[in-house]
Amino acid sequence: MMSNSYGRDELFYVAPPEPPPSRRPPPGTVGVAGWVRANLFSSTFNTILTMVTSVLLSLFLWESITWAVADAQWSVVINNIQLLNVGQYPNAELWRVELVAVYFLMLSAMGVVLWGSMTRAAMLTLAISVVLLVLIPIAATAVEPAPIRFIVGHDFNASPMRFVANEGETISLAVEPINDVDTATDENFTGLIEGAQGEQNSRIKWSEIRRQIDQGEIVLSDYNLPVLLQLLDAEGNVLAEVLSTPEHPVVNLDYQVEEDSWFIANATVVAENVNLQETDAIGLPMAPSGHAFIRIDNVSIYRTKPSDLERLRETYGEIPQVDCYTNDRLGCQTAERSLPYLGKRSPGKYLRLQLSPYISSVASSVIVAIIIFVVAFGITMLLKRFGDKSTEKWLTRINLIGWLLIIPITWVLLAGLGGENPILSLVSVPSERWQGLLLTLLLTFISVVASLPLGILFALGRRSGLPVIGTFSVLFIELIRGAPLITILFFAKNIVPFFFGSGADLDDVIRMLIGLTLFSAAYQAEIVRGGLQIIPHGQNEASMALGLNPYQTNYFIILPQALRAVIPATMSQFVSLFKDTSLVSIIGLFELLGIVELIVNGQQQYRPFVREAYVYVGIIYFVIAFVMSAVSRRLEETGSGAARRR
């Protein structure tokens, strides 16, 4: 009998009294540092490529942000925000557009509860949006207003400038002579400069003076300009005045405001009333020469929307009538649309003059939209959580019916209904007035909703094996895919009405919807056909063995799997369709891109700022396309993508 050679202690593991030291992964191999090291600095070539790309990207971001803050004139966006959003839709009927938005928000909130989840990122985005909308305008009030300037000269007087001031404020006026080369640069004269239409426009004059200075056509040291600077009340009575003479060219005028009212700043060259001491070669008094800026401080600019002007009339009285030397009826008011910024802006000035007015323009609408979404989300969540299965079932049905009816309801609200009943009748608004972002979203949404089922039918028809249906499907798909979209749109504009009778007069919006829908359906059919081809044929055989007919097989088994598999390609097509709606501007519809052309070509003062308008439109396109892509990723996570990972 063999004896066990192992001792008793060797048969059992006894844990040491102290735990072993922590065996953490080496620093730089996990987390953000690990990802950066593995993906950006994994080799010498990747390191060089990362450094070069980082330098180029940093330079691009620096130049872009510097231009946006210091140089860009975003007033083209701020003053035309309504045109960009809804175009020339009648102001009295805008409540219909707002009602459509409320309807869409409520359905979206219900859908998030019933078919998705409110993620932490979405809640954080809502919170940040509300905070920024509230804090940015408050912070902007602490920034000193930029001075307002306009030019007078020996050969012309400037238009009087009308503005408002509140009780207790001190209006400050000053004459700033342009009599030295160092003071002739934009950095010395920064602020808001009058730039309305007409030859007397101060911005045009200043540009011409700068050109003459650079070419030596003007000698600034010859400045010899007497200017009478006056502050008038709304009735034209002189409240205070001061005279700038060649001996004392820099003068200031301060006035304490006693009540909220309109005021007028007037500057006049008064050479005939001034005893000039300088004489020319033959002993005669020298004629005045030179130019000067009239500076106005402690005055806030205002917007020119009809509602804002009406508020000004209610608060400060009727706008005083003065002789304005420009062709623009608002050219001699301190209004945003007439006062481009001259020179480099500081971040504080950018906050007050550009960002805060834009936030103020959209803040109320965005806050109301967030409140509506949150309330609808909360009510649906409570009903779902505290109700039974039948409650959730009814909520789902209501939401589904709401989405099915959204297109006819939206069309009726926007177009209007005729009739004698004052309750049911709505003022008819022709589709030519549907413009801007409203038209872009309408074209995209209806085309997407209509093209998806149409594409599915053509895909099934192409695979059906039926000669007539299959041939027709193939011809339609290949003909549409073989022509560029712009050709399809011109076809829809000029040829489609003939299919509805010789006397048919279809709206241009309907024609474009037909063209976009057919174009998207052809591509969608090929996308769906690719999804159908990945379904194993054995599933068809299994469904036949269970006694399912072809309709039941496709509806319950084949299509759900095929459509989930092609979610990325389908959403990519829809994003492309959203961007392609910009082509309708070529045939005369003013969607988001077309309304920019209408703004910059129809309003002369905005022509130099077309770059800013296109950048803003590009940002809108990016945000909406990014949201559509995010929805696609969410569907992938809860659909075919999740199934494949399991």
C-alpha positions in Angstrom: 0.0 0.0 0.0 1.5 3.3 -1.1 1.5 6.2 1.3 0.6 9.7 0.4 3.8 11.7 0.0 2.0 15.1 0.2 1.7 16.9 3.5 -1.7 18.1 4.8 -0.9 21.8 4.1 -0.2 21.0 0.4 -3.7 19.7 -0.1 -5.4 23.0 0.7 -5.0 26.7 -0.4 -4.7 29.1 2.4 -5.3 32.8 1.4 -2.6 35.2 2.5 -3.5 37.7 5.3 -3.0 40.6 2.9 -4.7 40.8 -0.5 -2.4 40.9 -3.5 -1.6 44.3 -5.1 -4.1 45.6 -7.6 -3.3 44.5 -11.1 -4.7 47.4 -13.1 -4.0 47.7 -16.8 -1.0 49.8 -17.8 -1.8 53.5 -18.1 -2.5 54.6 -21.7 -4.0 51.2 -22.7 -7.7 51.8 -21.7 -10.2 54.7 -21.8 -9.7 57.7 -23.9 -5.9 57.6 -23.8 -6.0 53.9 -24.9 -8.3 54.7 -27.8 -6.2 57.6 -28.9 -3.0 55.5 -28.7 -4.6 52.6 -30.6 -6.3 54.6 -33.3 -4.3 57.8 -33.8 -0.7 57.0 -32.7 -0.4 53.3 -33.4 2.5 53.7 -35.8 4.9 56.2 -37.1 2.8 56.9 -40.2 -0.4 57.2 -38.2 1.3 59.6 -35.8 2.6 61.9 -38.6 -0.8 61.7 -40.3 -2.6 62.6 -37.1 -0.3 65.6 -36.4 -0.7 67.0 -39.9 -4.4 66.6 -39.9 -4.7 68.2 -36.4 -2.7 71.2 -37.6 -4.9 71.7 -40.7 -8.1 71.1 -38.8 -7.0 73.6 -36.0 -6.2 76.3 -38.6 -9.5 75.7 -40.4 -11.5 76.0 -37.1 -9.5 79.0 -36.0 -10.1 80.9 -39.2 -13.8 79.8 -39.3 -14.5 80.8 -35.7 -12.6 84.1 -36.0 -14.5 85.0 -39.2 -17.9 84.1 -37.6 -17.3 86.1 -34.5 -15.2 89.1 -35.7 -16.1 89.7 -39.3 -19.3 87.9 -40.4 -22.5 90.0 -40.6 -25.3 87.7 -39.3 -27.9 90.4 -39.6 -28.9 88.9 -42.9 -30.2 85.9 -40.9 -31.5 87.8 -37.8 -33.5 90.3 -39.8 -34.9 87.7 -42.2 -35.5 84.8 -39.8 -39.2 84.7 -40.7 -38.5 84.6 -44.4 -36.1 81.8 -43.9 -38.6 79.8 -41.9 -41.9 80.3 -43.6 -41.2 82.6 -46.5 -44.0 84.9 -47.5 -46.7 82.9 -45.7 -49.3 85.5 -44.5 -48.6 86.8 -41.0 -52.3 86.6 -40.1 -52.3 82.9 -40.9 -49.0 81.9 -39.2 -51.0 80.2 -36.4 -51.8 77.4 -38.9 -48.1 76.7 -39.3 -47.7 76.8 -35.6 -50.6 74.4 -35.2 -49.0 71.9 -37.6 -45.8 72.1 -35.5 -47.7 71.5 -32.3 -49.4 68.5 -33.9 -46.1 67.0 -35.1 -44.4 67.6 -31.7 -47.2 65.8 -29.8 -47.1 62.8 -32.1 -43.3 62.7 -31.8 -43.4 62.8 -28.0 -46.0 60.0 -28.0 -43.9 57.9 -30.4 -40.8 58.3 -28.2 -42.7 56.8 -25.3 -44.5 54.1 -27.2 -41.8 53.0 -29.6 -38.6 54.2 -28.2 -37.1 55.8 -25.1 -36.1 59.3 -24.0 -32.3 58.9 -23.7 -30.1 60.7 -21.3 -28.4 62.5 -24.1 -31.8 63.9 -25.4 -32.8 65.1 -21.9 -29.4 66.8 -21.5 -29.8 68.4 -24.9 -33.1 69.9 -23.9 -31.7 71.2 -20.6 -28.7 72.8 -22.3 -31.0 74.4 -25.0 -33.3 76.0 -22.4 -30.3 77.3 -20.3 -28.6 78.8 -23.4 -31.8 80.4 -24.5 -32.3 82.1 -21.2 -28.7 83.0 -20.2 -27.3 84.3 -23.5 -29.7 87.3 -23.8 -29.2 88.1 -20.1 -25.4 88.0 -20.5 -25.7 90.2 -23.6 -27.3 93.0 -21.6 -24.2 93.5 -19.6 -22.1 94.2 -22.7 -21.8 97.9 -23.6 -23.7 98.8 -26.8 -21.6 99.5 -29.9 -21.5 103.1 -31.0 -23.6 104.1 -34.1 -21.9 106.2 -36.8 -22.8 108.1 -39.9 -20.7 110.4 -42.1 -20.9 114.1 -43.0 -18.7 115.8 -45.5 -17.9 119.1 -47.1 -19.9 118.1 -50.2 -22.9 116.5 -48.5 -25.0 116.3 -45.3 -26.2 113.1 -43.8 -29.7 112.0 -43.2 -31.1 112.7 -39.7 -30.9 109.5 -37.6 -34.0 108.6 -35.6 -33.8 106.5 -32.4 -35.5 105.8 -29.1 -34.2 106.3 -25.6 -35.6 105.5 -22.2 -36.0 107.7 -19.1 -32.9 108.1 -17.1 -30.5 107.3 -19.9 -27.9 109.7 -21.2 -27.7 110.2 -24.9 -24.1 110.9 -26.1 -23.3 112.5 -29.5 -19.9 113.4 -30.8 -18.1 114.6 -33.9 -15.1 112.5 -34.9 -13.0 114.3 -37.5 -11.2 112.2 -40.1 -8.0 114.3 -40.3 -5.2 111.9 -39.8 -4.0 108.8 -41.6 -3.9 106.8 -38.4 -7.6 107.6 -37.8 -8.6 106.5 -41.3 -8.5 102.8 -40.5 -11.5 100.7 -39.7 -10.0 99.8 -36.3 -10.3 103.4 -35.2 -13.9 103.6 -36.3 -15.7 100.4 -35.2 -19.3 100.0 -34.5 -22.6 100.1 -36.3 -22.5 102.3 -39.4 -25.6 103.4 -41.4 -25.7 101.4 -44.6 -29.1 101.8 -46.2 -29.8 102.1 -49.9 -28.9 105.2 -51.8 -25.8 107.3 -52.8 -25.8 109.1 -49.4 -25.5 105.9 -47.6 -22.6 106.2 -45.0 -21.2 102.8 -45.7 -20.8 103.5 -49.4 -19.3 106.9 -48.7 -16.8 105.5 -46.2 -15.7 102.9 -48.7 -15.2 105.5 -51.3 -13.3 107.8 -48.9 -11.0 104.9 -47.9 -10.3 104.2 -51.6 -9.4 107.9 -52.2 -7.2 108.0 -49.1 -5.3 104.8 -50.2 -4.8 106.3 -53.7 -3.7 109.7 -52.4 -6.6 111.6 -53.8 -7.6 113.0 -50.4 -5.2 114.8 -48.0 -6.6 114.3 -44.5 -4.5 117.1 -43.0 -6.6 119.6 -45.1 -9.5 119.0 -42.7 -11.4 122.2 -42.3 -15.0 121.2 -41.5 -17.5 123.2 -39.3 -20.4 120.9 -38.2 -23.5 121.9 -36.3 -24.6 118.9 -34.2 -28.2 118.9 -32.9 -30.4 116.7 -30.8 -34.1 117.1 -31.6 -37.2 115.6 -30.0 -40.0 113.8 -31.9 -41.6 117.1 -32.9 -38.4 118.5 -34.3 -37.7 120.9 -31.4 -34.0 121.5 -30.6 -33.1 120.0 -27.2 -29.4 120.6 -27.3 -26.7 121.6 -29.9 -23.0 122.0 -30.2 -20.8 123.4 -32.9 -17.6 121.7 -34.2 -15.1 124.2 -35.8 -11.7 123.8 -37.4 -10.2 125.1 -34.2 -12.2 122.7 -32.0 -13.0 119.8 -34.3 -13.8 117.3 -31.5 -17.0 118.1 -29.6 -19.4 116.1 -27.4 -23.0 116.5 -26.5 -24.7 114.7 -23.6 -28.4 114.8 -22.8 -30.3 113.3 -19.9 -33.5 111.7 -21.1 -36.6 112.7 -19.0 -39.1 110.3 -20.6 -39.3 107.5 -23.0 -39.5 109.0 -26.5 -38.2 109.2 -30.0 -35.2 111.5 -30.7 -33.4 112.7 -33.8 -29.7 113.4 -34.3 -29.0 115.9 -37.0 -25.6 117.1 -38.3 -25.2 119.9 -40.8 -22.2 121.5 -42.4 -22.6 125.3 -41.7 -19.6 126.9 -43.4 -21.5 130.1 -44.2 -22.2 130.8 -40.5 -18.6 130.3 -39.3 -15.8 132.8 -39.4 -12.9 130.7 -40.8 -9.5 132.1 -40.0 -7.6 130.2 -42.7 -7.3 131.8 -46.1 -6.1 130.7 -49.5 -3.4 132.1 -51.6 -5.3 135.3 -52.6 -6.6 135.9 -49.1 -10.1 134.5 -49.4 -11.5 132.2 -46.7 -10.8 128.7 -47.5 -13.8 126.5 -48.4 -14.5 123.7 -45.9 -13.1 120.3 -46.8 -12.9 116.9 -45.2 -15.2 114.3 -43.6 -16.2 113.4 -40.1 -18.1 110.7 -38.3 -21.1 111.6 -36.2 -21.1 109.1 -33.3 -24.1 108.2 -31.2 -23.6 106.3 -27.9 -25.9 104.6 -25.3 -28.6 104.0 -27.9 -29.9 100.5 -28.6 -30.8 99.3 -32.1 -34.1 97.7 -32.7 -35.6 95.2 -35.2 -37.8 96.1 -38.1 -40.4 93.4 -38.0 -44.0 94.9 -38.1 -44.7 93.6 -34.6 -41.5 95.3 -33.3 -42.3 98.6 -34.9 -45.8 98.4 -33.5 -44.4 97.8 -30.1 -42.1 100.9 -30.5 -45.1 103.0 -31.5 -47.0 101.9 -28.4 -44.1 102.6 -26.1 -42.5 105.7 -27.6 -45.2 107.2 -29.8 -45.5 107.6 -33.5 -42.2 107.4 -35.5 -41.2 111.0 -36.4 -41.1 112.0 -40.0 -37.8 113.4 -41.3 -36.3 114.0 -44.7 -34.3 110.9 -45.4 -31.6 111.1 -48.2 -31.7 107.4 -48.9 -34.2 105.3 -50.9 -34.9 103.1 -48.0 -37.8 104.1 -45.8 -35.9 102.8 -42.7 -32.6 104.2 -43.9 -32.3 106.9 -41.2 -33.4 104.8 -38.3 -31.1 103.0 -35.9 -32.5 99.7 -37.1 -30.6 96.4 -37.4 -31.3 96.0 -41.1 -29.7 99.5 -41.8 -26.6 99.2 -39.6 -23.9 96.8 -40.6 -21.0 96.5 -38.2 -17.7 98.2 -39.3 -14.4 96.8 -38.1 -13.4 93.8 -36.0 -15.8 92.6 -33.3 -14.8 91.4 -29.8 -16.5 88.3 -28.4 -18.6 90.6 -26.2 -19.8 92.6 -29.2 -20.6 89.4 -31.1 -22.7 88.2 -28.1 -24.7 91.4 -28.0 -25.0 92.3 -31.7 -25.2 88.8 -33.3 -25.9 85.9 -31.0 -28.2 87.5 -28.5 -30.6 89.0 -31.2 -30.8 85.6 -32.9 -31.5 83.8 -29.6 -34.1 86.4 -28.8 -35.8 85.8 -32.2 -36.1 82.0 -31.7 -36.2 81.7 -27.9 -39.9 81.9 -27.4 -40.7 79.5 -30.2 -38.1 77.0 -29.1 -39.1 77.1 -25.4 -42.8 76.7 -26.2 -41.9 73.7 -28.4 -39.8 72.1 -25.7 -42.6 72.6 -23.2 -45.2 71.0 -25.5 -42.9 68.1 -26.2 -42.2 67.5 -22.5 -45.9 67.8 -21.5 -47.0 65.4 -24.2 -44.2 63.0 -23.3 -45.0 63.1 -19.6 -48.8 62.6 -20.1 -48.1 59.6 -22.4 -45.6 58.2 -20.0 -48.0 58.4 -17.1 -50.9 56.8 -19.0 -48.6 54.0 -20.1 -47.1 53.3 -16.7 -50.3 53.5 -14.6 -52.7 52.0 -17.2 -53.2 48.5 -18.4 -52.3 46.8 -21.6 -55.5 48.1 -23.3 -54.5 51.7 -22.5 -51.1 51.3 -24.2 -52.8 49.6 -27.1 -55.2 52.5 -27.5 -52.4 55.0 -27.2 -50.5 53.2 -29.9 -53.6 53.2 -32.2 -54.1 56.9 -31.6 -50.5 57.7 -32.4 -50.5 55.5 -35.5 -53.8 57.1 -36.8 -52.3 60.6 -36.1 -49.3 59.8 -38.2 -51.4 58.4 -41.0 -53.5 61.6 -41.0 -50.6 64.1 -40.7 -50.3 64.7 -44.4 -54.0 65.5 -45.2 -54.3 67.5 -42.0 -51.2 69.5 -42.7 -52.2 70.2 -46.3 -55.7 71.4 -45.3 -54.3 73.7 -42.6 -51.7 75.2 -44.9 -53.8 75.5 -48.0 -57.1 76.4 -46.3 -60.7 75.5 -47.0 -63.3 77.6 -48.7 -66.9 77.8 -47.6 -69.5 79.9 -45.9 -69.2 78.3 -42.5 -67.0 80.7 -40.4 -65.8 77.9 -38.2 -64.8 75.4 -40.9 -63.6 77.8 -43.6 -60.0 78.9 -43.7 -58.5 81.6 -45.8 -57.0 80.0 -48.9 -53.2 80.4 -49.1 -51.7 79.5 -52.5 -48.8 77.1 -52.6 -46.6 79.9 -54.1 -46.6 81.4 -50.6 -45.2 78.2 -49.0 -41.5 79.0 -48.9 -38.4 78.6 -46.9 -37.8 75.8 -44.4 -41.5 75.1 -44.3 -41.5 74.1 -48.0 -38.3 72.1 -47.6 -39.6 70.0 -44.8 -43.0 69.6 -46.5 -41.4 68.3 -49.7 -39.1 66.0 -47.8 -41.7 64.5 -45.5 -44.4 63.9 -48.1 -42.0 62.5 -50.6 -40.5 60.2 -48.0 -43.8 58.9 -46.8 -45.1 58.4 -50.4 -42.0 56.9 -52.0 -41.3 54.2 -49.4 -44.5 52.1 -50.0 -44.3 52.9 -53.8 -40.7 51.6 -53.8 -41.7 48.4 -52.0 -44.5 47.8 -54.5 -42.1 48.2 -57.5 -39.5 46.0 -55.8 -42.1 43.2 -55.3 -43.3 43.7 -58.8 -39.9 43.3 -60.2 -39.4 40.0 -58.4 -43.0 38.8 -58.9 -42.3 36.8 -62.1 -45.5 38.2 -63.7 -44.6 39.4 -67.2 -46.7 42.6 -67.4 -46.1 43.8 -63.8 -42.4 42.8 -63.9 -41.7 44.5 -67.2 -43.5 47.7 -66.1 -41.6 47.7 -62.8 -38.2 47.2 -64.6 -39.0 50.0 -67.2 -40.1 52.4 -64.5 -37.1 51.8 -62.2 -34.5 51.9 -65.0 -36.0 55.0 -66.8 -36.2 57.0 -63.6 -32.7 56.0 -62.4 -31.3 56.7 -65.8 -32.3 60.4 -65.7 -30.9 63.1 -63.5 -33.3 64.6 -60.9 -33.4 68.0 -62.5 -34.7 66.3 -65.6 -37.4 64.6 -63.6 -38.4 67.9 -62.0 -38.7 69.7 -65.3 -40.7 66.7 -66.6 -43.0 67.0 -63.5 -43.5 70.8 -64.1 -44.2 70.6 -67.8 -45.5 67.1 -68.6 -47.3 65.8 -65.5 -50.4 68.2 -65.9 -51.2 66.5 -69.3 -51.9 63.2 -67.5 -54.6 64.9 -65.5 -56.5 66.4 -68.5 -55.9 69.2 -70.9 -57.4 71.8 -68.5 -55.6 70.7 -65.4 -53.8 73.3 -63.5 -51.8 71.6 -60.8 -49.9 73.6 -58.2 -46.2 73.7 -58.7 -45.8 72.2 -55.2 -47.9 69.2 -56.2 -45.9 68.8 -59.4 -42.6 68.8 -57.5 -44.0 66.3 -55.0 -44.8 63.9 -57.8 -41.4 64.3 -59.4 -39.5 63.8 -56.1 -41.7 60.9 -55.1 -41.2 59.0 -58.4 -37.4 59.7 -58.3 -37.1 58.5 -54.7 -39.4 55.5 -55.3 -37.2 54.1 -58.1 -34.1 54.2 -55.9 -36.0 52.9 -53.0 -37.2 49.9 -55.1 -33.6 48.8 -55.8 -32.7 49.2 -52.1 -35.7 47.0 -51.0 -34.9 44.5 -53.8 -31.4 44.1 -52.3 -33.0 43.4 -48.9 -35.3 40.8 -50.4 -32.4 39.0 -52.0 -30.7 38.3 -48.7 -33.7 36.4 -47.3 -33.1 32.6 -47.7 -35.4 30.9 -50.1 -36.1 28.3 -47.4 -38.3 30.8 -45.5 -40.6 31.0 -48.5 -40.8 27.2 -48.6 -41.5 27.1 -44.8 -44.3 29.6 -45.1 -45.9 27.6 -48.0 -45.7 24.5 -45.8 -47.6 26.4 -43.1 -50.3 27.2 -45.6 -49.5 30.9 -46.0 -50.4 32.6 -49.3 -47.8 34.9 -51.1 -49.4 38.0 -49.6 -49.1 36.7 -46.0 -45.6 35.4 -46.6 -44.4 38.8 -47.8 -46.3 40.8 -45.2 -45.5 38.7 -42.1 -42.1 37.0 -42.9 -40.2 38.4 -45.8 -40.7 42.2 -45.8 -40.1 42.7 -42.0 -36.6 41.1 -42.3 -35.8 42.8 -45.6 -36.8 46.3 -44.5 -34.8 46.0 -41.2 -31.7 44.9 -43.2 -31.8 47.9 -45.5 -32.5 50.6 -42.8 -29.0 52.3 -43.4 -29.4 52.4 -47.1 -33.0 53.6 -46.9 -32.2 56.4 -44.5 -29.3 57.4 -46.7 -31.7 57.7 -49.6 -34.0 59.9 -47.5 -31.2 62.2 -46.4 -30.2 62.5 -50.0 -33.8 63.3 -50.9 -33.9 66.0 -48.2 -30.9 67.7 -49.7 -32.2 67.3 -53.3 -35.2 69.4 -52.5 -33.0 72.4 -53.0 -33.2 71.8 -56.8 -36.8 72.9 -56.9 -35.5 76.5 -56.7 -34.5 76.1 -60.3 -38.1 75.8 -61.5 -39.3 78.8 -59.4 -40.1 77.6 -55.9 -38.4 79.4 -53.0 -37.5 76.6 -50.6 -34.8 77.1 -48.0 -32.0 77.7 -50.6 -34.2 79.6 -53.0 -35.4 82.0 -50.3 -31.7 83.0 -49.7 -31.5 84.0 -53.3 -34.7 86.0 -52.9 -33.3 87.8 -49.8 -29.8 88.7 -51.1 -31.1 89.7 -54.6 -34.2 91.5 -53.4 -32.6 93.5 -50.6 -29.5 95.4 -51.7 -28.1 95.9 -48.3 -27.7 92.1 -47.8 -25.8 91.4 -51.1 -22.4 91.6 -49.4 -23.4 89.0 -46.8 -24.5 86.2 -49.1 -21.7 84.0 -47.5 -23.3 84.3 -44.1 -26.7 83.3 -45.4 -25.4 80.2 -47.1 -23.4 79.2 -44.1 -26.6 79.4 -42.0 -28.5 77.4 -44.5 -25.7 74.8 -44.6 -25.9 74.5 -40.8 -29.6 73.9 -41.0 -29.1 71.2 -43.6 -26.4 69.5 -41.5 -28.5 69.5 -38.3 -31.6 68.0 -39.9 -29.5 65.4 -41.8 -27.7 64.5 -38.6 -31.0 64.0 -36.8 -32.2 61.7 -39.6 -29.0 59.7 -39.3 -29.3 59.5 -35.5 -32.9 58.1 -36.0 -31.5 55.6 -38.5 -28.9 54.4 -35.9 -31.5 54.1 -33.3 -33.7 52.0 -35.6 -30.6 49.8 -36.3 -30.0 49.3 -32.6 -33.6 48.2 -31.9 -34.1 46.4 -35.3 -31.9 44.3 -37.5 -28.7 45.5 -36.0 -29.7 44.2 -32.6 -30.9 40.9 -34.1 -27.6 40.4 -35.9 -25.6 41.0 -32.7 -27.7 38.4 -30.9 
